[in-house]
Amino acid sequence: MSDHDESAATEVEIFGASYVIRGGGRPEHLTRLAAEVDRRMRELAGHVTDVDPGRLAILTALNLAEELSRNRREWDGERGEIEARVTALAGRLESALGEGKPACRRGRATTKTESRGTP
C-alpha cells in the first residue's frame, strides 16, 4: 500500500483562489507545486496589463510547458552523450581486459588429422 491515500483531499491556494485537489500525490508535494504555479502567475501578472486569472493561468501553463520541453531536450542530449561515453569506455575496458590473453579463433575446431590434410 502506498504512503498516501488516493482519495485524500489537499486544499491549495493559487492566485487568490482556493482549490481542493484529490488523490494522486502527497499533500506536501501538491502544496509545493501549487505554490510554484502561484508564484509564476503572480510574476506574470506584474508584466501583463490585463490581469484576467484565466489568461494568466494559460500563459503560466504555456511557460511551464516550454520549460519542460527545453529540459527534456537538454536531458535527452545529455543522456545521449553519457551513453556514447559509456559505450566508448566499455570498449576500452574490453580491450584492456583482452590484452595478455591468447586470441581466440572463431569457427569450428580442427583435429590434428584435418590440419595435416589426411583423411
BELKA-V269055 format. One record per residue. N is the residue number from 1. RES is the residue in three letters. PHI is phi in whole degrees, 0 to 359 (* if undefined). PSI is psi as a letter, one per 40 degrees, with the letter a starting at -180 (999 if undefined). BURIAL is b if it has 16 or more other C-alpha atoms within 10 Angstrom, else e. Layout:
# BELKA-V269055
N&RES&PHI&PSI&BURIAL + N&RES&PHI&PSI&BURIAL
This chain:
# BELKA-V269055
1&MET&*&i&e + 2&SER&283&i&e + 3&ASP&274&e&e + 4&HIS&220&i&e + 5&ASP&274&h&e + 6&GLU&300&d&e + 7&SER&260&e&e + 8&ALA&296&i&e + 9&ALA&258&h&b + 10&THR&236&h&b + 11&GLU&265&h&e + 12&VAL&231&i&b + 13&GLU&237&h&e + 14&ILE&228&h&b + 15&PHE&53&f&b + 16&GLY&84&e&e + 17&ALA&247&i&e + 18&SER&266&i&e + 19&TYR&227&i&e + 20&VAL&252&h&e + 21&ILE&249&h&b + 22&ARG&252&h&e + 23&GLY&66&i&e + 24&GLY&83&e&e + 25&GLY&195&i&b + 26&ARG&290&i&e + 27&PRO&304&d&b + 28&GLU&297&d&e + 29&HIS&293&d&e + 30&LEU&298&d&b + 31&THR&296&d&b + 32&ARG&295&d&e + 33&LEU&297&d&e + 34&ALA&297&d&b + 35&ALA&296&d&b + 36&GLU&293&d&e + 37&VAL&297&d&b + 38&ASP&300&d&b + 39&ARG&300&d&e + 40&ARG&292&d&b + 41&MET&296&d&b + 42&ARG&294&d&b + 43&GLU&297&d&e + 44&LEU&295&d&b + 45&ALA&300&d&b + 46&GLY&288&e&e + 47&HIS&249&e&e + 48&VAL&244&h&e + 49&THR&284&d&e + 50&ASP&271&h&e + 51&VAL&265&f&e + 52&ASP&285&h&e + 53&PRO&302&d&b + 54&GLY&296&d&e + 55&ARG&295&d&e + 56&LEU&298&d&b + 57&ALA&297&d&b + 58&ILE&294&d&e + 59&LEU&298&d&e + 60&THR&295&d&b + 61&ALA&299&d&e + 62&LEU&295&d&e + 63&ASN&297&d&e + 64&LEU&295&d&e + 65&ALA&296&d&e + 66&GLU&295&d&e + 67&GLU&297&d&e + 68&LEU&298&d&e + 69&SER&298&d&e + 70&ARG&298&d&e + 71&ASN&297&d&e + 72&ARG&298&d&e + 73&ARG&298&d&e + 74&GLU&297&d&e + 75&TRP&294&d&e + 76&ASP&297&d&e + 77&GLY&296&d&e + 78&GLU&295&d&e + 79&ARG&297&d&e + 80&GLY&298&d&e + 81&GLU&297&d&e + 82&ILE&296&d&e + 83&GLU&299&d&e + 84&ALA&296&d&e + 85&ARG&294&d&e + 86&VAL&297&d&e + 87&THR&298&d&e + 88&ALA&297&d&e + 89&LEU&294&d&e + 90&ALA&296&d&e + 91&GLY&297&d&e + 92&ARG&296&d&e + 93&LEU&295&d&e + 94&GLU&299&d&e + 95&SER&297&d&e + 96&ALA&295&d&e + 97&LEU&288&d&e + 98&GLY&282&d&e + 99&GLU&293&i&e + 100&GLY&90&e&e + 101&LYS&261&i&e + 102&PRO&294&i&e + 103&ALA&290&h&e + 104&CYS&269&h&e + 105&ARG&268&i&e + 106&ARG&266&i&e + 107&GLY&112&a&e + 108&ARG&274&i&e + 109&ALA&287&i&e + 110&THR&250&i&e + 111&THR&270&i&e + 112&LYS&300&d&e + 113&THR&291&d&e + 114&GLU&291&d&e + 115&SER&290&d&e + 116&ARG&274&e&e + 117&GLY&92&e&e + 118&THR&269&i&e + 119&PRO&289&999&e
